[in-house]
Amino acid sequence: MMLWLNMPRLTVFTFIVLLLTGLIFLLAPQQLPVTIDKLSLVAWLGYWIDRAGRPGRIVPRGHA
């Protein structure tokens, strides 16, 4: 069986994000605060867009 199928949700995505963040730090360290700020804004907006699309609905894990 494939290894990533047994990992918690978003584990592979987290590894990719950490790898790309390290790459940004190596290539252009002055851009790291800007990148983190923009990613935080996108995550915050994504959360509220998701909440607005499904008001009051709680989805059990694995049933999305």
Secondary structure as GFF3:
##gff-version 3
##sequence-region A 1 64
A	DSSP	three_ten_helix	3	6	.	.	.	ID=ss1
A	DSSP	alpha_helix	11	27	.	.	.	ID=ss2
A	DSSP	three_ten_helix	29	31	.	.	.	ID=ss3
A	DSSP	alpha_helix	32	53	.	.	.	ID=ss4
###
